[in-house]
């Protein structure tokens, strides 16, 4: 099976026990490992796939908590680095009644931001591996260049590059800076996962179809367009496949998008597909992959936290049969 390599932030999410209150009014939190790249790596591993995380953590108890949570799942942590120069990142979350989130980050800087390009090794990559990254770590910090180096190595090894912008505006100096970073890296990806909440922000185009078509820049060959309970769309230049979402009671939306793309990449890796193979998949197989990804995300939102809420493959399969 191909390996899914995720690069970027790994942190601790503090999820509130209370819903419907502002962050300043939350009295108690559940501490859970998080960070989009880590969530994706954990999803792949929990489903039974091979994954690896490239990041840097502080020499602190929060870093120990993260590693002790994902290593038993099967995530390869052999390339995770530790530093005394900064602490592991923290994110405090508040939830409205529908489980939607608001964030407050403690990351100025955090250890992950200090990952250097020379700390990314060619040996981390094997032929055909999948590299996945998000936009949080594309800020003006050493880790941005580390992403470029990882992309270079993945391309040399004829791998597939996946990008989920996963926008977190509180971490940026301005909206323009965030958008520019996303547009800089977007053409480097083969697979782009984007949500309906992000589409207009990134493209600046109000018309949905026109905005989606504008995403096919550079190496982008596949766009996965997610719409929450509205399901997801698999879009290539000559066809579009739609998969409906699942109705389920929402407890916490943390990690839903990460679980979706993690499940999608798990399927691609388990089928040993190259990019050209993905582009030639028939409608039945595409819908099967999308349904599996939607089901994985649905199960995650039915529980609190991200990694702790991840299902095994059997759970997803059984949920889809209901």
C-alpha positions in Angstrom: 0.0 0.0 0.0 1.2 3.5 -0.8 2.1 5.7 2.2 0.3 9.0 2.9 2.8 11.5 4.3 1.4 14.6 6.0 3.4 17.7 6.8 2.5 20.6 9.0 1.1 21.5 12.4 0.5 19.0 15.2 -1.1 20.6 18.3 -3.5 20.1 21.2 -7.1 21.1 20.8 -9.0 22.1 23.9 -12.7 21.2 23.1 -15.3 22.8 25.4 -17.8 20.7 27.3 -20.4 23.5 26.9 -22.0 24.3 23.6 -23.6 27.7 22.6 -21.3 29.9 24.7 -18.5 32.2 23.7 -14.9 31.1 24.3 -14.5 33.4 27.3 -17.5 31.8 29.0 -16.3 28.2 28.6 -15.5 26.7 32.0 -14.0 23.3 31.1 -12.3 21.7 28.2 -11.5 18.2 26.8 -7.8 18.0 25.8 -7.3 16.2 22.5 -4.5 15.9 19.9 -5.2 17.8 16.7 -3.9 19.8 13.8 -5.2 19.1 10.3 -2.2 17.2 8.9 -2.0 15.1 12.1 -5.8 14.4 11.8 -5.4 13.2 8.2 -2.4 10.9 9.1 -4.4 9.5 12.0 -7.4 8.9 9.8 -5.4 6.9 7.3 -3.8 4.8 10.0 -7.0 4.2 11.9 -8.7 2.9 8.7 -5.8 0.5 8.2 -3.5 2.4 5.9 0.1 3.6 6.1 0.8 7.2 7.1 3.6 9.4 8.3 3.7 12.8 10.0 6.5 15.4 9.3 6.5 18.1 12.0 8.4 19.5 14.9 7.1 19.5 18.5 8.3 21.1 21.7 10.0 19.3 24.5 6.9 19.4 26.6 4.1 17.2 28.0 1.7 18.3 25.2 4.1 16.8 22.6 4.2 13.6 24.6 0.4 13.5 24.6 0.3 13.9 20.8 2.8 11.2 20.1 1.3 8.7 22.6 -2.1 9.2 20.9 -1.1 8.6 17.3 1.7 6.1 17.4 -0.6 3.3 18.7 -2.9 4.0 15.7 0.0 3.2 13.4 1.1 6.7 12.4 4.9 6.7 11.6 6.4 9.3 14.0 10.0 8.4 13.3 10.7 11.7 11.5 9.0 13.9 14.2 11.6 16.4 15.6 11.6 18.0 19.1 13.0 21.4 20.0 13.6 23.6 23.1 13.1 26.8 21.1 9.3 26.8 21.2 6.4 25.0 22.8 3.9 22.7 21.1 1.0 24.7 19.7 -2.4 24.9 21.5 -5.8 25.7 20.1 -8.8 26.6 22.3 -12.2 26.0 20.7 -15.8 27.2 21.4 -18.8 25.4 19.8 -22.2 26.8 18.9 -25.4 24.7 19.3 -24.7 23.1 15.9 -21.2 22.0 16.8 -19.5 24.7 14.6 -16.3 26.1 15.9 -14.4 29.3 16.8 -10.7 29.1 17.5 -8.1 30.9 19.6 -4.5 29.8 18.9 -1.4 29.8 21.0 1.2 29.7 18.3 3.5 32.7 18.1 5.8 30.9 17.4 5.1 27.2 18.1 7.5 24.4 17.6 6.0 23.2 14.3 6.6 26.6 12.7 10.4 26.0 13.2 10.6 22.9 11.0 13.5 23.7 8.6 13.8 22.7 4.9 17.0 20.9 5.6 15.2 18.7 8.1 13.1 17.2 5.4 14.8 14.1 4.0 14.5 12.4 0.6 14.5 9.1 2.6 11.1 10.1 4.0 9.6 9.5 0.6 9.2 6.3 -1.5 8.1 6.0 -5.1 4.4 6.8 -5.5 3.8 8.1 -2.0 1.1 10.7 -1.4 2.0 14.0 0.2 -0.8 16.0 2.0 -0.5 19.5 3.4 -2.8 22.4 4.5 -2.5 26.2 4.5 -1.9 26.8 8.3 1.8 26.2 7.9 2.3 28.3 4.8 2.9 31.4 6.9 6.2 33.3 6.7 8.2 30.9 8.9 10.8 28.1 8.2 8.1 25.5 7.8 6.9 27.1 4.6 10.2 26.3 2.9 10.0 22.8 4.5 6.8 22.3 2.5 8.5 23.3 -0.7 11.3 20.8 -0.1 8.7 18.0 0.7 6.8 18.8 -2.5 10.1 18.6 -4.5 11.0 15.2 -3.0 7.5 13.9 -3.6 7.6 15.0 -7.3 11.0 13.3 -7.7 9.5 10.1 -6.4 6.6 10.4 -8.8 4.1 10.8 -6.0 0.7 12.5 -5.7 0.4 15.8 -3.9 -2.8 16.7 -2.1 -3.7 20.1 -0.7 -6.6 21.1 1.6 -6.4 24.9 2.3 -8.3 24.4 5.6 -8.4 28.1 6.2 -7.8 29.5 9.7 -7.8 33.3 9.3 -7.0 34.1 13.0 -3.5 32.7 12.3 -2.8 35.3 9.5 -1.9 38.9 9.6 -4.5 39.6 6.9 -7.0 37.8 4.7 -4.9 38.8 1.6 -1.8 37.2 3.1 -3.7 34.0 3.6 -5.2 34.0 0.1 -1.8 34.8 -1.5 -0.2 31.8 0.2 -2.9 29.5 -0.8 -2.8 30.7 -4.4 1.0 30.3 -4.4 0.8 26.6 -3.4 -2.4 25.6 -5.1 -0.8 25.0 -8.6 1.7 22.6 -6.9 -1.0 20.1 -6.0 -2.5 17.3 -8.0 -5.5 16.9 -5.8 -7.3 19.9 -4.3 -9.9 19.5 -1.5 -11.9 22.7 -1.0 -15.1 23.4 1.0 -18.1 25.5 -0.1 -17.2 28.0 2.7 -13.7 28.5 1.2 -14.4 28.6 -2.5 -15.3 32.3 -3.0 -12.7 33.5 -0.5 -9.9 31.7 -2.5 -11.1 32.4 -6.0 -12.8 35.8 -5.6 -15.5 34.5 -7.9 -19.2 34.4 -6.8 -20.5 31.9 -9.5 -19.9 28.4 -8.1 -19.2 26.6 -11.4 -16.9 29.4 -12.7 -15.0 29.4 -9.4 -14.5 25.6 -9.4 -13.3 25.7 -13.0 -10.8 28.4 -12.1 -9.1 26.0 -9.7 -7.5 24.0 -12.4 -4.2 25.7 -12.4 -0.7 24.3 -12.7 -0.7 20.6 -11.7 -4.3 20.5 -10.3 -6.0 17.6 -12.0 -8.7 16.7 -9.4 -10.9 19.0 -7.3 -12.8 17.5 -4.3 -15.6 20.0 -3.4 -17.1 19.3 0.0 -20.4 20.8 1.1 -21.0 19.4 4.6 -24.3 17.5 4.9 -24.7 18.4 1.2 -22.1 15.8 0.3 -19.1 16.1 -2.0 -18.3 16.4 -5.6 -15.4 14.8 -7.5 -14.4 17.2 -10.4 -12.0 16.8 -13.2 -11.9 18.8 -16.4 -14.3 16.6 -18.3 -16.6 15.2 -15.7 -18.2 15.7 -12.3 -19.5 13.0 -9.8 -21.7 13.8 -6.9 -22.1 11.9 -3.6 -24.8 12.9 -1.1 -23.9 13.3 2.6 -25.2 11.4 5.6 -27.7 12.7 8.1 -26.4 12.3 11.6 -26.6 14.1 15.0 -23.7 16.6 15.1 -21.8 16.8 18.3 -18.6 18.5 17.2 -17.4 19.3 13.6 -13.7 19.4 14.6 -11.7 17.2 12.2 -14.6 16.5 9.8 -12.9 17.8 6.7 -9.6 16.1 7.7 -11.4 12.8 8.2 -13.0 13.2 4.7 -9.8 13.8 2.9 -8.0 11.3 5.0 -10.5 8.6 4.0 -10.3 9.7 0.4 -6.5 9.4 0.4 -6.7 6.1 2.2 -8.9 4.7 -0.6 -6.5 6.0 -3.2 -3.5 4.5 -1.4 -5.1 1.2 -0.8 -6.0 0.8 -4.4 -2.4 1.7 -5.4 -3.6 4.3 -7.8 -1.4 6.7 -9.8 -2.8 10.1 -10.8 -3.6 8.9 -14.3 -5.6 6.0 -12.7 -7.6 8.4 -10.6 -8.5 10.4 -13.6 -9.8 7.3 -15.4 -11.9 5.9 -12.6 -15.5 5.1 -13.6 -18.5 6.7 -12.0 -19.3 3.7 -9.8 -15.9 3.6 -8.2 -15.7 7.4 -7.7 -19.0 7.4 -5.9 -17.9 4.4 -3.8 -14.8 6.4 -2.7 -16.8 9.6 -2.0 -19.5 7.7 0.0 -16.8 6.1 2.1 -15.2 9.5 2.7 -18.5 11.1 3.6 -19.4 8.3 6.0 -16.0 8.6 7.8 -16.6 12.3 8.3 -20.2 11.8 9.5 -19.0 9.4 12.1 -16.4 11.9 13.3 -18.8 14.7 13.8 -21.1 12.5 15.9 -18.4 12.5 18.7 -16.2 15.1 20.4 -12.7 15.8 19.2 -11.0 14.6 16.0 -8.5 11.8 16.5 -10.4 10.2 19.4 -13.6 10.2 17.2 -12.0 8.5 14.2 -13.6 5.2 13.2 -12.1 1.9 12.0 -12.8 0.7 8.5 -15.3 -1.9 9.7 -17.3 0.9 11.5 -17.5 2.9 8.3 -18.5 -0.1 6.3 -21.3 -0.9 8.8 -22.5 2.7 8.9 -22.8 2.7 5.1 -25.0 -0.4 5.2 -27.6 1.1 7.6 
